[in-house]
């Protein structure tokens, strides 16, 4: 991760509430878009799956709190 990327994660960790903190981030050179300008989330998802399969990306899934009885 670049120094500016780690700076951004550190900034969010220091200035946001614990439930708003980022679990991680992946920075890309350009965001794939349709001709009308909409972001192609499917393409981003596929790229993330490839990075995850290669071991270059970790996913953090926050656990849901247990309901109070």
VOFITI-5723 format. One record per residue (C-alpha): x, y, z. Coordinates in nm, 3 decimals. Example, Ala and Ser with C-alpha at 12.3 -4.5 7.8 and 13.67 -1.06 7.14 Angstrom:
2
<rec><u>1.230</u><v>-0.450</v><w>0.780</w></rec>
<rec><u>1.367</u><v>-0.106</v><w>0.714</w></rec>
This chain:
69
<rec><u>0.000</u><v>0.000</v><w>0.000</w></rec>
<rec><u>0.130</u><v>0.346</v><w>-0.079</w></rec>
<rec><u>0.220</u><v>0.593</v><w>0.190</w></rec>
<rec><u>-0.080</u><v>0.809</v><w>0.101</w></rec>
<rec><u>-0.304</u><v>0.501</v><w>0.128</w></rec>
<rec><u>-0.173</u><v>0.413</v><w>0.472</w></rec>
<rec><u>-0.209</u><v>0.780</v><w>0.571</w></rec>
<rec><u>-0.577</u><v>0.774</v><w>0.471</w></rec>
<rec><u>-0.645</u><v>0.458</v><w>0.670</w></rec>
<rec><u>-0.463</u><v>0.603</v><w>0.972</w></rec>
<rec><u>-0.657</u><v>0.930</v><w>0.944</w></rec>
<rec><u>-0.991</u><v>0.748</v><w>0.940</w></rec>
<rec><u>-0.886</u><v>0.528</v><w>1.232</w></rec>
<rec><u>-0.796</u><v>0.834</v><w>1.440</w></rec>
<rec><u>-1.090</u><v>1.060</v><w>1.352</w></rec>
<rec><u>-1.392</u><v>0.829</v><w>1.321</w></rec>
<rec><u>-1.597</u><v>0.629</v><w>1.567</w></rec>
<rec><u>-1.503</u><v>0.263</v><w>1.604</w></rec>
<rec><u>-1.805</u><v>0.140</v><w>1.411</w></rec>
<rec><u>-1.717</u><v>0.366</v><w>1.117</w></rec>
<rec><u>-1.353</u><v>0.256</v><w>1.086</w></rec>
<rec><u>-1.242</u><v>0.092</v><w>0.765</w></rec>
<rec><u>-1.156</u><v>-0.276</v><w>0.772</w></rec>
<rec><u>-0.922</u><v>-0.222</v><w>0.479</w></rec>
<rec><u>-0.897</u><v>-0.059</v><w>0.141</w></rec>
<rec><u>-0.778</u><v>-0.132</v><w>-0.208</w></rec>
<rec><u>-0.665</u><v>0.157</v><w>-0.425</w></rec>
<rec><u>-0.691</u><v>0.138</v><w>-0.803</w></rec>
<rec><u>-0.544</u><v>0.355</v><w>-1.077</w></rec>
<rec><u>-0.879</u><v>0.420</v><w>-1.242</w></rec>
<rec><u>-1.239</u><v>0.329</v><w>-1.171</w></rec>
<rec><u>-1.410</u><v>0.138</v><w>-1.454</w></rec>
<rec><u>-1.718</u><v>0.322</v><w>-1.579</w></rec>
<rec><u>-1.991</u><v>0.276</v><w>-1.836</w></rec>
<rec><u>-2.022</u><v>0.520</v><w>-2.127</w></rec>
<rec><u>-2.285</u><v>0.709</v><w>-1.927</w></rec>
<rec><u>-2.045</u><v>0.745</v><w>-1.631</w></rec>
<rec><u>-2.182</u><v>0.486</v><w>-1.389</w></rec>
<rec><u>-1.928</u><v>0.286</v><w>-1.189</w></rec>
<rec><u>-1.897</u><v>-0.079</v><w>-1.296</w></rec>
<rec><u>-1.916</u><v>-0.239</v><w>-0.952</w></rec>
<rec><u>-1.920</u><v>-0.587</v><w>-1.109</w></rec>
<rec><u>-1.574</u><v>-0.530</v><w>-1.256</w></rec>
<rec><u>-1.442</u><v>-0.403</v><w>-0.922</w></rec>
<rec><u>-1.595</u><v>-0.704</v><w>-0.746</w></rec>
<rec><u>-1.433</u><v>-0.944</v><w>-0.995</w></rec>
<rec><u>-1.092</u><v>-0.779</v><w>-0.949</w></rec>
<rec><u>-1.127</u><v>-0.802</v><w>-0.571</w></rec>
<rec><u>-1.212</u><v>-1.172</v><w>-0.597</w></rec>
<rec><u>-0.897</u><v>-1.230</v><w>-0.806</w></rec>
<rec><u>-0.681</u><v>-1.047</v><w>-0.551</w></rec>
<rec><u>-0.843</u><v>-1.239</v><w>-0.266</w></rec>
<rec><u>-0.781</u><v>-1.573</v><w>-0.441</w></rec>
<rec><u>-0.416</u><v>-1.477</v><w>-0.495</w></rec>
<rec><u>-0.380</u><v>-1.390</v><w>-0.126</w></rec>
<rec><u>-0.313</u><v>-1.021</v><w>-0.192</w></rec>
<rec><u>-0.637</u><v>-0.901</v><w>-0.031</w></rec>
<rec><u>-0.786</u><v>-0.980</v><w>0.307</w></rec>
<rec><u>-1.154</u><v>-0.942</v><w>0.382</w></rec>
<rec><u>-1.279</u><v>-0.847</v><w>0.725</w></rec>
<rec><u>-1.638</u><v>-0.930</v><w>0.803</w></rec>
<rec><u>-1.771</u><v>-0.757</v><w>1.110</w></rec>
<rec><u>-1.963</u><v>-0.987</v><w>1.337</w></rec>
<rec><u>-2.322</u><v>-0.895</v><w>1.407</w></rec>
<rec><u>-2.407</u><v>-0.822</v><w>1.770</w></rec>
<rec><u>-2.616</u><v>-1.082</v><w>1.946</w></rec>
<rec><u>-2.975</u><v>-0.972</v><w>2.003</w></rec>
<rec><u>-3.069</u><v>-0.889</v><w>2.360</w></rec>
<rec><u>-3.343</u><v>-1.103</v><w>2.508</w></rec>
